[in-house]
């Protein structure tokens, strides 16, 4: 997993840089992140019901948060194993 992808996704979402978020969706190797971005962008452009858009946005943000937590614990375990 590339932590930089999650940071970029959070930054692009916060700054409403949808073009860059779309490029990240295509280039990332994390298929879950790609799918979350796809669902959010589709809802943003085509959904008329704001609650659906909000659901997809929060789903994307929760996944980014989860992935960052997973990366932090993984890094800590790697550091503790090293002599």
N, C-alpha and C positions, 0 to 999 in steps of 0.2 A: 504494500500500500504506500502511496505517495502522499505524505502529509501536506505537501504544497498544493495538491489538487483541492483538498478540503479548505485550506486557507483561501485559495483563489475563489472557490465557489461561494464562500461566505462573503468575501469582499465584493464580488460581482453582484451578488444578490442584494447586499446592503446598498450598493451604489446604483442599482438598477441598470447595470451594463449587460443587457440581455444578449447582445451580439457576442460578447466575450464569454458569457455563460454557455451559449450554444456551441461555441468553439471548444470550450472545456468539455462539454458533454460528449463531443465526438472524439476528442483526443485522450480522455482519461481511460485508464485500464480497469478502473473500478466500475463494474457493470451496474451495481446497485446505485452508485452515485449518478451514473449516466441516466438510469431509468427515472430516478427521483427528479433530476433536472428536466428531463423530457416531459414528465407529467406536469410539473410546475409551469413550464413555458407554454405548454398546450393550454392549460387552464387560464393562464394569464392572457393569452391572445384570443381564446375562443369562448370561454365560459362566461355566462351572463350572471350566474349565481355566485355572489361574493363569498359565501361560506365554503363553496367547493374550492375556490382559489385559495382561501385562507387555509383550508385543510391540506392542500398540496404544498403550500409554502411552509407550514409548520412541520410537515412530514420531512421535507428537504432539510430544514434547519435541525430537526431532531437527529436525522441520520448523520449530518456533519458533526454534531456534538458527540454522538456515540462513537463515530470513527476516530475523532480526535482523542477521546478518552481511551479508546482501545490502543491507539498508537502510543500514548503516554505510558500506559502500564506495560506495554510490550518493550518500550525503550528502557524503562526502569528495571525490568527483569533481565534484559540483555546486559545492562551495566553491572548489576549485582553478580552475574555469572562470571564476568571477566575477572582475571586475577589482579 
